[in-house]
Amino acid sequence: MGRLRKLFRERRTGVESNWPLTGRTEELDLLEKILVGPDHCGVVVSGPAGVGKTRLATELTQRAAERGCVVERVTANRSLSDVAFGALIHLVPSGADTSDSTVELMQGLRDELRREQQVLLFVDDGHLLDDASAAAIHMLAATGTVFVVVTVRAREPVADPITTLWKDGLAVRLELQPLSRLETADVLAAGLAGQVSRLTVNRLWYATRGNVLFLRELARAGQMSGRLCLRGGVWSWDGDIAFGERLSELIEARLVGLTADETAVLEVLAVGEPLELEFLPHVDVLESLEARGLVSATDDGGRVSIRLAHPLYGESLRARMGMLRRRAILSGLADELAAAGVRRRGDLIRLAGWSLDGGRALDPETLLAAAREARHVFDHRATERFARSATEKGGGPDAHVLLADALYWQCRHDEAAAVLSRSHEGGHDAWRPIVTASNLFWGLGDTEAAETVLRKAQDDFGPSPEHDEFAAHRAFIVMFNGRPHEARAIAEAVLTSAAATDLSRARALQALIPALALTGHTNRAIEAADAGITFARSASADVPWSVNYLQAGQATAYWLAGRLADMHALAQEGYTAATNRRTDDVRGLWATLLGRALLSRGLVASARHQFREAADLLRQHDFGSMLSWCHAGQSIAATWLGDLDGALELLAEAQRVHQPMVHTHDSEILLAEAWLAAARGEHSRAERLVRSAADTAVARGQRALEALALHDGVRLGFPGLRQRLALLADQVDGELVRCFAAHAAAQAGTEFLAVSQRFEELGATLLAAETAASAARAFTNDINAKAAAVHRCRALARRVEGAVTPALRAVDESPVLAALTTREREIAELVARRLSNQEISDRLTLSIRTVENHLARLYGRLGVTRNDLPGLFGLD
């Protein structure tokens, strides 16, 4: 018995420590409750192969061992399934005669185990037990000799004695399900010891369907191949899903014993799934494969679709399939689809893809139609492929413009420009100037050239629907070029034009909504977004993409109006939907907006986490120049969390990737720099940066951003901002800027507390905590009121996920610091941060004698020494 316990311990330590059990807490707690309870003598854990049955049962045995149980382990296998007591032979008492009757051997086994107290018998792969071992295990459990933990594989026959355990209520059966997406995210984060991008989680969850074994092996293979890599603090999967030798062997084991017909059907599904029944005439073969759990059927609106039961089966089948076999299958599928006729959306894309892959000829008109359909569903790679093939077959100017557009959306702007330069005028002439101008502005950064192209097109077409299309696109460019008032005028003209198409109106609204929000008309922006979203959802099929951009504009308006909960909900919904779609055009946009929503609500660590994810997405596809704004938000979050080195790196990256033609967030990059300067004790420089941010917003007519900048100055304690915020409170819609103005005007403790309450009602927890801190400092003569304000501040601060801003830190500062001038306080804080006089001189560009004179005066005024200053600032 001692030898067996030693063997068990050795096997247990073989469990991979770098993949801790995650996502199974509820199941493990339930099993432990059954273990210690009086009602049952065992549990049976059932589920598909690789779902984590053995790992869960092993964790339960570890908990049992910690409770003092003796653990014995049995692993059944096929090689001993025909041998009586084959699985339990190592537990049979030494010296026992195996020729004895089954009853005598079972009694001997029971007596041997009864010598130990509280025995747990773990039986792995119980569906492979021989009948005698199964009967013995049932007897041991029924007589209370042991508590049994049995794992069995779903869809496999199980011996009657084991089945009877749960049917007679002796044991509880737990059906272990594959991991959900959320559980998969937790497992990956724990196994990789780091943040994993949502997109990567979704891809790996879809590829493995939550199978823990497949997930672990796929992640390992990804790391070894370099496809799964750590970038910017986030684990991301690049390229196609591919697996290593170990995972290949696991998948191959599921596909053994197939007939030739079954293999043929699976191969067809591997290259063409999902497929309708008409493509798979062997119904009896399909039924056999479905019974084995290798294929699944779904009813899609009266149309039965067949697909492989697991995505990795397809990967394995394709990997071992010869090129000629694959081409023959695809060509055959294309022939059948062409014969049946293209009837449903998506059929053209399938026909073109199968034909090109199968070596089947297609005319340029069909390729162009397929390219347009692929563009409609944001499949830019397929669009590129079909359009390029059409150009090679003489598809004309339309094919070239489609190809350039696909390259533009993939941020391959030089290639797009080259294609446009090689193509001739003609075809759908109205589309060519739009693609050209978009590529010039967003890709090549040439605002003047982009506007020139669109103005010339307007002149060439004159009053017409096309004229409005060009104007709407120009409004969009002008808006992001930092001219919201001009963009608003152009967009409103389009919306009032009788000739404007649905497409033109949708594009005009995409410019109008953020223009209204930035200029302070947030209520009108929200109303326009509501109307525009309703219109886009009911309009023609040409504008489905508009909903995302209209909602993004609405989220911005919610933020600037102070409707932070609405912004958070909309951004969360948008990001979740974007990660679940194939397109990557708007994932980075929504990820950044969600980060901004979290930051505005004071969920600072969550915001930093989200910004990391957004940055990872935008590095791959930064359509709209969002990456610099994302880095700026991440830098602010890092500053508030005390990671100044990280904040500095992020700020430098924000400045490096900033696109010079986009001027919608210039002021926020300056604010990120200001917050970092303040955190480093450089208050004079921080003040200059805040005022520069506000002035930059003024120059661009961005009143709402001006208010944000000025209020950041208030938060940092800079004077002379009250009047400007008071004026803006009358010019910018919404409660947020009114709260900013009230904060700037507050002097008494009760006034600060009232503002704190208003910020809390908006959901701006960090601002509420900061204004409560200001109230505490204002209550100089009322000890009880001061204590209550401090209590409120700290209660709110506990909800901001570790953020510490200058206003919050001031609660712990000594009141004697109020006697210092601004410059003296700045120098004193740098001393408190352990900078030398020379370092202070260099940082503030002062002479060292000036620094020494300031220090001498403040030491005398406060009656302190250099070593006392950290304590006065709460930095000791």
N, C-alpha and C positions, 0 to 999 in steps of 0.2 A: 504493500500500500504506500509506503514511504517513497518507493521508486516511482510509482505512478503520480504521486503528488509532485515530485521533482520534475517529472516529464511534463506535467500540466503547467508548472511554473515556467519551464523553458518555452513551451508553446505560447504561453500568454505574453511573455516578453517579446515574442516575435511580431506582435501587433505593431504596425508602423506608428511610431510616436509622433511623427510630423503631421499626421492626419487625425487629430483628436475627434472623438465622437461628438458630432454637432448635428443639430436638427432633429434629434431623437429624445430630447429631454422628457417630453410628456410620456412617451412610450416606456422609457426606462423607469421613470417614477411609478408608472402604473404596474410594471412587472415587479418592482421592489415591494410595492404595497401588497401585491398578491403573495409574494414570497414570505413576508412577515405576518400575513393574516392567517386566520384559522380555517378559512372556508375551502381552500383548494390545496391540492398536493402537487400542482405543477402548472406549467404554461407551455403552450405549443405556439411557436412563432412561424407563421407561414408567409410566403411571398415569392415573387419571381427571383430567379438567380441574380446575384449581384446587388440586391436591394439593401443588403446590410444586416441580414438575419444573424449571421454568425457573430458579427461585431457587436450587435446589440446584446446577444446572449452572453458573449464573453464579458461585456461590461457588467451585466447582472451577476455573473459568477464572481467577479472581482468584489462587488459590493457584498455578496454573500460571504466571501472569504474574510472581508473586513469585519463582518458580524460574528465570526468564529465558526462558520460552516466549513466542513471538509468537502472539497470539491473534487469530484471524479469526472473525467471527460471521456466520452466515447465518440469516435468518428466513424460512421458507417461508410462503406464503399461498395461498388459493384462487384469487385473481385471476391468479396466474402458474403455476398447476398444470398448465395446458395448453401452456405456452410452454417449448420446449426450452432448458435451462440458465437458465430464468427466475430460479430462486433464486440461481444462482451468477454471474449476468451481471456483477456488480460485481467479481468476481474474475478474469474473463477478461482475459488480457494486453491492455494498451492496443495498438491497431493491429491486433488479430487480426480476421480476416475471419470473421464469424459464419456465412457460407455454406460455410465449410470443413466437412469431414466431422466427425462426432461424435468419431472417434478422434483426429483432428488437434487439435481443440479441447481434448480431455481431456489430450493430451500437452502442449499449450501451458500448460494450467492447472497440470499437475504440475511442469513446468519452472519456472514462475513461483514456485510455492510453495517449490520446492527451493532457491531463492536465500536463503531464510531458514533459520535453524537452529531446530530444535525448535518446529515449528508445531503449535498446537492449533486445530482447526477445530470451532467450536461451531455445531451445526445445531439451531435451535429449531423445534418443530412439524414434525418430520421426516415425519409421516404426510401432509403436504400437498405434499411434493416432487414435481416433475415427474420422469418416468422418466429423462431424460437427466441431470439433477442427481443423482438417486439413484445412477445407475450411476457417475458421476464420483466421488462421495463414496466409494463402495465401492472404486473403483480407487485413490484417494489413500490410503485406509487400508491396503489390501492390499499396496501397494508400499512402505509405510512412510514415505510422504511426509509424512503428518500423523497426529496422534493425534486421532481424532474423538470428539466428545461430542454425541450425538443425543438429543433428547427426542421421544417419540411419545405420543399419547393412546390410552389403553386403549379397546377396542371399535371402533377406527377401522381401516380397511384401510391397510396399509403396503406401499410398493413392495418388490418382491422383493429388489433389491440391498441394501436396508437390513435386511430380515429375514435375509438370508444372513449379514450381519455377525455376528450372535450364533449363528445355527444352525451356521455353519462354525467357530465358536470364535475368530474374529478379534476380537470384542468381547464384553464381558460385559454381559448385560442385567440391569438392576436394576428390580424391580417396586416402585415407591414407593407405600407404603400411606398412607391417611389417618392423621392424628395420633391417638394414643390419648388417653384422658382426661388421663393424667399429662403427656403431651407438650403437650396443649392448655393445661394449667395453666402449664407453663413458657413457652410462646409468649405467652400473655396477660400473664404477669408481666413478661416482657421487653419486650413491646410497650407496655404501659401503665406500665412502670417503677414497679411497686408490687405490693403484696399483693392478690390477687384471691380473693374468697370461694369456698369449695368449691362452694357451691350455684350461684353464677354460672358457674363453670367447667363444672359439669355441664349447666346449661341451654344454654350456648353450644356445648358439645361435642355435645349432642343435636341442637340446631338446625342445626349445620353438618356433623355427622358427621365432624369432624376435617378438613374441607376448609380449607386454609390461606387461600385467597383469600376464601372466604365468611366465615371467622372474622375476618379483618382488616377486611373491609367492614362486617360486622355490628357489630364493636366501634366502628368509626368512626361508623356511623350512630347507635349507642347513645349515644356521647359527644355528638354534635351534638343529639340529641333530649333529652338529659338523663336518659335511662333508665339509662345506665351512668355511675355517679357515684362519686366518692371520698367515703367517709363513715367517719370514725373511723380513717383510715389504711387502709381496705379498699375496693377497687373492688367494687361490687355492682350488679346489674341489677334495677331496679324495674319492675314492670308487665309487660305482654305483650311478647313478642318482636316487634319491628318493624324493618324495614330501610329504608334510604334509596334514593335514585334510582339510584345506581351499582350497588348490589347487585340492585335490581329488574331493571336491564338485563341483568346477568349471568345471572340466573335465567330471564328471558324468552328469552334466546338459546338456552337448552336446550329450550325448549318450542315452537320454531318448526316449521312443516311438519307439524302434526298434522292428521289428518282430523277430520271432525265427530264420528264415533263415538269416536275416541280422546280427543278433548277432553271429550266427555260422560262417559266412564268416569273420566277424571282428575278432573273436577269432583265426581263422586259420591264418589270416594275423598277428595278434599280436605275435604269436610264430614263424612264419616262413618267414615274409616279408624280402625282396621283393619276390613275387611269380609270376610265369608265369600263363597264363590263363588256362593251362591244369590242374593246381592244384585247380582251382576255376571254376567249370563248370556252376555255376548259373549266367549266363550273365545278366539276368534281375535284379537279386539282386544287382549285381555290378553296373549296370546303376543307380539303385535307390540310392545306397550309394554314388556314384560319384555326383549325382545331389544334394545330401544333404551336400556335401563337406566333407564327412568322409573318402573317399578313393581317390587316384589319380592314373592315368595310364600314363606310359611313354613308348615310342618306343625306345628300346635298340637294335639298329641294326637289325630291323625286328622282334625282340622278345619283345612282350608287357609284361611289368612288372607292377604288381599292388602292391601298398603299402598303408598304412594308411596315411591319409592326414596330420596327425600331430604325431610326435614321442610320445608325452605324452598320446595320445589315447592308444597306445600299452602298456605303463606303467600301465595305469588304468585298461585295460582289463586283463593284466597278474596278476595284484595284486588281482583281485577278482575271478580269475579262480582257480578252485580246481586242486589239483595235478593229480588226475586220469584223469580229462578232458584234462589237458595239455599233459600228457603222451600219451593219446589216439590220440590226434591230431598229435603229433610229430612222433609217430610210423606209423600213416597213411601216413604222408608226406614222411617218409623214404621208405615205401613200394612202393609208387608211383614213387619216384625217382629211386629206384633200378629197378623197372619194365621198366621204360622208358630208363634206361641206363645212365651212367655217360658220358656226352658228352662235357661239357664245363669246363673251369678252374673255380674252386670254387665248383663244384658239389661234389667232394670227401669230401671236408670239410663239406658241408651241410649234406651229407649222414652220415658221421661219427657222427657229432654233434646231428643230429636228432635221430639217432639210439641209441646213449648212453643216451640221455635225455628221449627217449621214451621207454627204456627198451628192445630194439630190439637187438638181437645178431649180432655180426660182427666178421669175421675171422681176425686173426692178420695181415695177408697180407694187407687187406683193411685198417686197422687202421694204419699200417706203411706207406702206400701210402698217406693216409690223413695227417699224421704227417709231411711227407716230403713236401707236398703241403702247409701246414700251415707254416712250417719253411721258405719256399720260399717267403711268403708274410709277414714275420716277426711277425706272430701271435704266440708268444712264449708260451702263456698260452694254446692255442689250441694244439700246438705241444706237450707240456707237457702232456696234458690230453690224447691225442690219443696214445702217446708213452707209457705212464704209463699203459694204458689199454692193449696195445699190449704186454707189459712185463708180465702182469698178465695172459695173454692168451698164453704164451709161444712163444712170438715173437722173442726170441733169442738175440744174441749180438747187432744186429743193433738197436733193440728197446731200449736197455740199453744206447747205445751211443747217440741215438736221445734224450732220456730223459735227459741224463747228459748235452747235448748241450743246451736244452731248459732251464734247471736250470741255466746253466752258463750265458746265455744271460739275465736272470732275476736277475743276481748278487747274486744267491744263491749258492755260490761256495763250501761251506762245503757239502751241499747236493749233488752237482754234483760229488765231489770227492768220496763220499760214494757210489753213484750209480756205478761209474766206478770201484771202488774196489770190488764190489760185482759181477760184470759181468765177463764173461769168454771171452777169446780171440776168434776171429772168425768173421764171417760176413764181413763187409766192413772194413778190417783191417787198411787201409790207413787213415781212418777218425778218428779212435780211438786215435792215437798218437797226432793228431792235436787238438782234443777236450781236451785231457789230458794236453798237453803243454799250451794251451791257458788258461785253468783253473788254472794251476800252476802259471803262470806269472801274469795274470790280476786279478785273484781272491785271490790267496794265497801268492803272492809276492815272489815266489821262482824262481828267474831267472835261477840259475844254474840247478835246477831240470828240468825246462821247456826245456832248451837247450839240456840237456842230453837225454831227451825223443826223441826229434826231430833228434839228431845226430844218436842215436841208430836205429831209424826207417830208416834213410837214409842208414845206413850200412846194415840193414836187407833186404831192397828192392833192393839195388844196383842201377845201371843206369836204370832209368825208369821214366815214368811220375810221379809216386808217389814220387820218390826221389826229383823231382823239387818242388812238392807241399810242402814237408817238409822244403825244403830250403827257399821257399818263406815265409812261416810262421815264420821261424827262423829270416829272414831278418826284418820282421815286429817287432818281439820282440826285436831284437838287436837295431833297430832304436829308439824305445821308451825307451830303457834302457840307452840311451845317448851315443850311439856309431854309429853316422851317417856314418862315412867313412867305417866301417866294413859292415854296412847294405847295403850301396851302392854297395860294391863289390859282396855281396851275391845276391842281387836283379838283378844286371846286368848279372851275370852268368845264372840265371834262364831265363832272357829275351832272351839270345842268345842260349839257349838250344833247339835243334830240337825236343826234347821229351816233352817239356812243354805244358801243356794244357791251355785252356783259363782261367780256374780258377787260375792256378799257375801264369800266367802272370798278371792277375788282382791283385792278392795279392802282387806280387813282385813290381808292380807299386805303390801300396799303401805305401810301404816302401821307394821306390826310390825317389818319388817326394818330400816328406818332408826332406829326407836326403840331396838331392841336394839343396833345399832351405836353410836349416840350415847351410850347409857348404859354402854357398855363390854363388852357381850356380843357381841363381833364374831364369835366362833366360831358361836354360836347363830344369829346373823343370816345368816351364810354358808350354814349348813345349811338354814335356813328358806327362803332364796332358791333353793337347789338344788331343794328339794322343791316350792316354789311354781312355779318355772319349768316343771318337769316336769308339774305338775298343770295349769298354764295352757295348755300346748301340747296336752294331751290332753283338756281340758275342752270344754264346748260352745262353739259359735261366738260366744257372747256376750262372751268375754273375751280375744280375741287381743291387744288393746292392752295387757293386763296384763304381758306378757312384758317389754316395754321398761321399764316402771316397776320391775318386780321386779329386772331386771338392773341398773338404775341404783342401786337400794338395795344390791345386792350389790357393785357397784363402790365405793360409799361404805364398806361394811364391809371390803373388801379394803384400802382406803387406811388406815383407822384401825387395822387389824390389822398393817399393815406388809407386806402382800403386794402390793408396788408393781408388780411385773412383771405379776401377774394383773390388777390394776386397769388398767394401761396397755393390755394386750391386749384386755380387755373393752370399755374405752372406745373404743379404735380400731375395734373391730368394730361397736360400736353406732353410732358416728358415721358410719362408712362406709355402713352399712345405711340410716341415717336420711337421708343426703344422696341416696341412690339411690331413695328412695321419694317419692311425691308429697306426702305429708303433712309439715307443718312443725311438728307439735305437740312433737316431742321432739328436733329438730335442735339447738336451743340448749342443751338439757339435756346432750346427749351431747358437744357441742362444749366446754362448760364442764368437764365431768368429764374430758375428754381433756386440757384445759389444766392442770387440777389434777394429773393423773397425771404429766404432763411436769414440772411445777414440783416435785413431790415427788421425782422422780428426778434433779433437778438439771439438767435440760435447759431452762435458763432462757430463752434466746432463742427456742427452739421453743415454750415455754409462752406467752411473750408474743405470739408470732405466732398461736397457737391461741386465746388469749383474745380477741384482736382479732376473729377470725372469729366467735367465740361472741357477742361483744357486738353485732356487726352483725346476727346472726340474732335475738338477744333484743330488740333495739330494735324489730324488726318483730313479734315474737310472744314476749312474756315471760310465758308461762303458768307459774306457779309461783314468780314473783318471784326468778328466778335472776340477773338482770342485776347487782344490787348485789354478789352473791358473785363474779360474773365480774370486775367492775371491781376488787374488792378483790384478787383473785389477780393481775390484770394490774398493779395498782399495786405489789404486792410484787416482781413480776418486774422492773418498771421501776426500782425502787429498787435491787435487786441489780445491775442492769446500769448503774447510775450516772446514769440519766435522772431526776433528782429533780424537775425541773419537770413532766415527763410524769406521774410518780408522784403529784404533788400534784393535778394535774387529774383523774386517774383516781380518786383517793381522794374528792375533792369530788363527783364524779359518783356514786360508790358510795353516799355518804351522801345525795345528793339523791334517787336513785331507790329507796332502800330502802323497802320496804313495811312499815308499822308493825305489821301483824298477823302477819308472818312472823318467827320468832325462831330459825331453825335456823342462822344464820351471823352473828349479832350479834358474837360474839367475834372472828371473823376480820376483820371490818371494823376493829375496834379494833387488831388485830395489824398490819394494813396501815398504820395510822396510827403504830403504835409503830416499825415498821421505818423508816418515812420520818423520824420524829423522830430515831432513832438515827443515820441516815445524815447528818442535818443537824447532828449533834453535840449534840443535845438529850437527853442520856442520862437525866437525872432525869425528864423528861416521858415518855420511852420506857418507863422502868421503871413509872411510874404506869399507863400504858396497858396494859402487859403484865399487870400484876396485876389491873387492871379487867377485862381480857378473861377471865382465869382465873376471877375471881369471878362474872362474868356467866354463864359456863358452869356453875359450881357451882350458882348459883341456879336454873338450868333443868334440873339433873340430867344435864348433858351431860359425863360424866366424860372421854370420849375427847377432846373439844374442850378441856377443862381441861388435859389432859396436853399437848396441842399448844401451848397458850398458855404453860404453865410452861416447856416445853422451849425455846421461842423466847426466854424470859427467860434461860435458861442459855446459849444461844448468844450472847446480847448481854452476858453477863458479870454478870448481876444476882445478888446473893447471897440466901441463905435459901430456896432452892427445892428443896433436896435431899430433905427429909423428905416434902413433899407428893408429889413424884414417886415416892418409894419406896412410899408407900401406894397410889398409883394403879397402880403396876406389879403389885400383887396384885389390883386391882379391874377392870382393863381387859385383855381377852384379847389375845394376839398378842405378837410379838417387838418391835414398834415401841416401845411404852411401856416395856418392859423395857430397851431400849437407851437411851431417854431417861433413865431412872433411873440407869443405869450411867454415863452421861455426866455427870449431875449429881454423882454420887458420886466420880468419878475425880479423883485428885490427882497420882499419879505418871505419868511419861511413858509407861511400859509399859501402865498402865491406859487412858490415852487411846488408845494405839495399838490395844489390844484392842477398844475401842468402835468405833474407826474401821474396823477389819476387819469388825465385825458390821454396821455401817451399809452398808458396801460390798456385803456379801452380800445385804442387803435391796434393793439397787439405789438407795439414797439417796446418790448420789455427792457432792452438795454437803455433806451432813452428815458424810460420811466425810472429805472434805477439811478441813472445819473442825476435826474432832476430831484429825486429824493435825497441824494447826497448833497446837492446844492441847498436843499431845505435844511438839512442838518447843520451845514456851515452857517446858514443865515440865522438860525436860532441860537444866538450868542448868549442871551440872558435867560432863556427858558430851558432849564435842564431837562424837564420831563418831555417837552416838545422835541428837543434835540434827540433824546434817547429814542422816542417813537419814530422820528425820521430816520435815524440810523438803523433801527430795526427793520423799517420798511425797505430801506436801501439794500440791506444785506439779504432780506428775504427775496427781493427781486433779483439781486445779483446771483443768487444760487440757481437761477433759471437761465442764465446766459452762457452756460457751458464753459466756465473758466475764463471768460473775457475779463480783462482788467484795463480800463481806460484811465486817463488822467483824472477825470471827474470822480470815478470810483475810488481811485487810490487816495484822493484828497481827503476822504473820510478818516483815514488813519494818519494824516499829516498833523503836525503840531500847529496850533493856531498862531504861534509866534511868527510863522512864515508870512503872515499877512502884512507885517511891517516892512517887508522887502520891496524894492522897486522891481520892475519887470526884468531888467538886466541882472540885478543882483540875484533874483530868484533863479534865473536861467543858469548863472554861473554856479550858484549853490547846489542846484540839482545835478549838474555835471560832476561836481565834487562828490556829491552823495553817490553817484554812479561809479566812483573810483577812477575818474579821469585825472591825469596829472595837470598841472598848470599849463605846461607846454601843449598838451593835447587839447585843452580847452581853448587856448590861444589859436591853435590851428583850425579847430572846428568853427569857431565864431569869428575868425579873421580879425582878432584883436591882438594888440601887442601884449606880451607877457606881463609888462609892468601894469597895464590897465587891469588885467585879470587880478594881479596881486593886490592892487589898490581896492578893487571891489571887494575882494575877500577880506581884507583888513577891516573895511568899514562894516561889513555884515557880521564878522566875528564880534566886533565891539558892540554892535547894536543888539545882537542876540545873546551875547555872553556865552558863546559856545566856541568849541575848537573844530578843526577839520574832521576829527573822528566822530563828532556828535551829529554831523549833518545827515548821514544815512538814516539814523533813527528818526530825525525830524520829518523826513520825507516818507517814512514807512518802508524804507528799503533795506533795513538791517536784517 
